[in-house]
Amino acid sequence: MWIYVMFDLPTNTKAQRKAAACFRRDLLKDGFQMMQFSVYIRHCASGENALVHINRIKGMIPAEGIVTVLKVTDRQFGDTETFVGKKTVPPPSAPLQLELF
């Protein structure tokens, strides 16, 4: 499962810029990767694990702005197409799964 976090945070004042920077930094600390400037993604091993990270995001949300969280399956994520100019770029590969016996 993959989690997309998309946001539009105000940056008009110094306090708003600081809150937006802290939100981005907290996403990176929680294992998210920047896909675009206001779009971050993270792979989760299960729906329960995704819920843990979504709850963390809820605690990080700044006082102002809009934050949207989208969950997609591995298969849906695999169908993602990213275009940079006229070239197609494959989506990031899923991390290797750790197996415990």
trRosetta pair geometry for C-beta under 8 A, 3 or more apart (Angstrom, degrees):
i j d omega theta_ij theta_ji phi_ij phi_ji
1 43 7.5 131 80 -162 46 56
1 44 4.8 -32 79 69 97 97
1 45 7.7 1 32 85 90 11
1 46 6.7 47 14 -177 124 10
1 47 6.0 113 -39 -77 164 56
1 49 7.7 154 58 68 120 98
1 50 5.1 -65 112 -53 136 136
1 71 6.0 -7 -177 -170 113 101
1 72 7.2 157 -159 82 64 38
1 73 6.0 -47 -105 -116 67 44
1 74 6.7 -71 -61 -40 29 75
2 41 5.9 -8 -177 -168 110 105
2 42 7.0 156 -156 79 63 40
2 43 5.7 -36 -100 -102 75 57
2 44 7.1 166 -96 18 22 80
2 71 7.2 152 80 -156 48 52
2 72 5.0 -18 62 64 99 88
2 73 7.7 32 18 115 84 6
2 74 7.0 120 -22 -88 96 49
2 76 7.9 -134 37 79 113 95
2 77 4.5 95 1 -78 145 141
3 32 7.8 -79 87 -104 105 102
3 41 6.8 156 81 -153 53 53
3 42 4.9 -10 54 57 101 91
3 44 6.1 56 -19 -16 105 119
3 50 5.5 160 -61 -145 113 97
3 53 5.9 -155 7 98 166 132
3 54 6.7 -153 -131 -68 140 86
3 69 6.3 -19 -168 -165 100 97
3 70 7.3 145 -160 76 50 48
3 71 5.8 -24 -101 -99 68 69
4 35 7.6 -40 -130 17 92 148
4 39 6.4 -19 -167 -165 99 93
4 40 7.4 146 -159 78 49 45
4 41 5.5 -21 -100 -99 63 81
4 68 8.0 -5 110 109 94 87
4 69 7.1 154 81 -158 57 45
4 70 4.2 -9 56 59 108 101
4 71 7.8 -159 20 -72 75 23
4 72 6.9 37 -12 -1 108 109
5 27 6.2 -144 70 -126 152 133
5 32 6.5 -34 24 -131 127 152
5 39 7.3 157 81 -153 52 43
5 40 4.6 -12 58 60 103 96
5 41 7.6 -170 18 -77 73 33
5 42 7.8 28 -8 2 106 103
5 57 6.2 -155 -109 -128 132 142
5 67 6.7 -15 -169 -169 93 97
5 68 7.4 155 -157 81 44 50
5 69 5.6 -13 -102 -103 70 74
6 38 6.3 61 -160 131 62 88
6 39 5.1 -4 -102 -104 81 79
6 67 7.5 152 82 -158 46 48
6 68 4.7 -16 64 62 95 101
6 69 7.9 -177 24 -78 69 29
6 70 7.1 24 1 -1 109 111
7 23 7.1 -101 108 137 170 143
7 38 5.3 -129 66 -172 64 98
7 65 6.2 41 -179 152 101 123
7 66 6.4 173 -149 93 60 58
7 67 4.4 -9 -103 -106 105 70
7 68 7.0 -177 -77 20 53 66
8 38 6.3 45 -80 -174 53 156
8 65 6.0 -168 95 -161 54 91
8 66 4.9 13 50 52 93 100
9 16 7.1 174 154 179 92 91
9 19 6.9 -148 -179 104 133 97
9 20 4.1 162 105 -103 138 103
9 23 6.5 160 -63 40 161 152
9 38 7.7 -176 10 -127 84 115
9 62 5.9 72 -136 40 124 140
9 64 7.0 106 -154 99 73 78
9 65 3.6 -14 -113 -112 61 157
9 66 7.8 -148 -70 37 51 51
9 67 7.8 23 -65 -65 95 87
10 13 7.8 31 130 20 109 80
10 16 4.7 -57 104 -166 89 143
10 20 7.6 -147 73 -55 38 123
10 64 5.2 -30 24 121 118 127
10 65 5.7 -145 -1 -73 72 91
11 16 5.3 -169 -114 117 28 107
11 17 4.7 68 -153 -88 86 75
11 20 5.5 -44 -85 6 96 155
12 16 5.6 40 43 46 63 151
13 16 4.6 96 53 7 78 102
13 17 7.1 -142 94 -4 42 86
14 17 5.8 -54 -148 37 32 111
14 18 6.3 33 153 -20 65 106
15 18 5.7 -54 -148 36 31 112
15 19 6.4 32 153 -20 65 105
16 19 5.7 -52 -146 36 33 111
16 20 6.4 32 155 -18 65 105
16 62 7.7 96 -142 164 62 151
16 64 6.5 -42 -119 62 104 131
17 20 5.8 -54 -147 37 31 110
17 21 6.3 30 154 -18 65 107
18 21 5.8 -55 -146 38 30 110
18 22 6.3 32 154 -20 65 106
19 22 5.7 -53 -147 36 30 112
19 23 6.4 34 153 -23 63 104
19 62 4.0 92 162 -125 122 133
19 63 7.0 -76 -143 23 158 82
19 64 7.4 89 94 42 155 87
20 23 5.7 -51 -150 32 32 113
20 24 6.6 30 153 -15 64 104
20 62 6.7 -45 -70 -29 51 157
20 65 7.4 123 -91 -61 93 159
21 24 5.8 -54 -150 38 33 110
21 25 6.2 32 153 -18 66 109
22 25 5.6 -56 -145 40 31 112
22 26 6.1 33 155 -21 66 106
22 60 8.0 -160 128 -167 89 93
22 62 7.6 118 68 -79 106 105
23 26 5.8 -55 -147 36 28 111
23 27 6.6 32 152 -21 62 103
23 60 5.8 123 -129 151 73 105
23 61 7.3 43 -119 -123 122 31
23 62 5.6 -74 -55 -32 129 103
23 67 7.9 -134 -167 -89 141 130
24 27 5.7 -53 -153 32 32 113
24 28 6.7 30 151 -16 64 104
24 34 7.7 22 -159 -86 105 116
24 40 7.7 166 -136 -57 69 137
25 28 5.7 -55 -152 36 34 111
25 29 6.4 35 150 -20 66 105
26 29 5.5 -51 -146 36 35 114
26 30 6.4 28 155 -15 65 108
26 60 4.6 -177 113 -136 151 136
27 30 5.8 -63 -150 41 30 106
27 32 4.1 -44 166 47 90 140
27 40 4.8 43 162 124 143 175
27 57 7.6 40 -99 -108 87 92
27 60 7.3 155 -58 129 70 163
28 31 7.9 111 -179 -18 30 9
28 32 6.1 -85 -83 64 34 82
28 33 8.0 72 -117 -97 72 32
28 34 7.6 -19 -83 -37 99 93
28 40 7.9 -114 -64 -137 61 139
30 42 7.2 -45 117 -90 91 158
30 53 6.2 129 165 -140 125 96
30 56 5.7 157 -121 120 145 147
30 57 7.7 -153 82 -67 171 75
31 42 5.3 87 107 -136 91 121
31 53 7.7 -81 56 -116 112 131
32 40 4.0 41 161 161 130 121
32 41 6.5 145 -157 70 83 23
32 42 4.4 -72 -99 -56 66 108
33 40 6.5 160 75 -159 33 76
33 41 5.7 -27 59 63 87 78
33 42 6.9 145 9 -82 73 59
33 92 6.9 64 84 -47 156 174
34 37 7.1 14 -170 -110 120 25
34 39 7.5 100 -164 80 60 56
34 40 5.6 -45 -100 -102 49 80
35 39 4.6 -59 68 109 105 101
35 40 6.4 165 7 -114 85 22
35 41 5.0 59 -41 -8 123 109
35 92 7.9 -116 -103 -9 94 123
36 39 4.1 40 45 36 94 109
41 92 7.4 164 85 38 138 133
42 53 6.3 -138 92 179 148 162
43 94 5.6 129 -121 -144 149 76
43 95 5.4 -178 65 14 149 101
44 47 7.7 101 114 -88 128 18
44 49 4.3 176 -172 102 104 107
44 50 4.1 161 74 -69 166 76
44 53 6.3 -135 -85 10 127 136
45 49 5.0 66 48 13 80 159
45 97 6.8 112 -121 -127 103 98
46 49 4.7 101 53 7 76 101
46 50 7.0 -132 100 -5 43 87
47 50 5.4 -51 -148 34 35 115
47 51 6.5 40 151 -23 65 101
47 71 7.7 62 -126 -176 79 151
48 51 5.6 -50 -152 30 33 114
48 52 6.9 40 148 -23 62 98
49 52 5.6 -46 -156 26 37 116
49 53 6.9 29 151 -11 65 103
50 53 5.9 -60 -154 40 35 106
50 54 6.2 37 150 -22 69 107
50 71 5.6 73 171 -119 150 124
51 54 5.5 -51 -142 37 33 114
51 55 6.4 36 156 -20 65 103
52 55 6.0 -57 -155 35 27 110
52 56 6.7 29 148 -19 62 104
53 56 5.4 -48 -151 33 38 115
53 57 6.5 44 149 -23 66 100
54 57 5.5 -48 -152 31 35 115
54 58 6.7 43 148 -24 63 99
54 69 5.6 118 -128 160 98 162
54 71 7.8 -45 -67 -61 132 112
55 58 5.5 -44 -152 27 37 117
55 59 7.0 33 151 -14 62 103
56 59 5.8 -60 -159 37 36 110
56 60 6.5 29 148 -19 68 111
57 60 5.6 -63 -148 37 36 111
57 61 6.8 56 154 -50 67 88
57 67 7.0 -171 165 154 110 140
57 69 6.0 123 96 -79 159 134
58 61 6.2 -30 -155 -8 32 115
61 65 7.7 -153 -172 75 86 100
61 67 5.2 -127 -118 16 108 148
62 65 5.6 47 70 28 112 121
72 76 4.1 -117 -178 91 105 128
72 77 5.2 133 108 -57 118 82
73 76 4.7 97 52 8 77 100
73 77 6.9 -139 96 -4 41 88
74 77 5.6 -56 -147 39 31 113
74 78 6.3 37 152 -26 64 105
74 94 6.2 9 -137 -83 111 148
75 78 5.6 -51 -150 30 31 115
75 79 7.0 28 152 -17 61 103
76 79 5.8 -58 -158 33 35 110
76 80 7.7 60 142 -45 60 85
77 80 5.6 -23 -170 -15 46 118
77 91 6.3 179 162 148 80 160
77 94 7.6 103 99 -72 138 103
78 91 6.9 -150 -123 50 32 139
80 91 4.3 79 75 -73 116 136
81 88 6.4 -49 -163 -145 96 107
81 91 7.8 -84 -84 -45 21 96
82 88 7.2 117 74 -164 54 59
82 89 4.6 -47 89 67 107 96
82 90 7.6 17 37 106 103 5
82 91 6.3 127 -10 -82 113 64
83 86 7.4 -17 -170 -133 106 18
83 87 7.2 150 -156 78 62 42
83 88 6.0 -38 -100 -101 68 57
83 89 7.2 164 -102 14 17 84
84 87 5.4 -23 69 67 83 95
84 89 5.3 44 -2 -22 112 125
90 93 7.9 24 127 -58 118 77
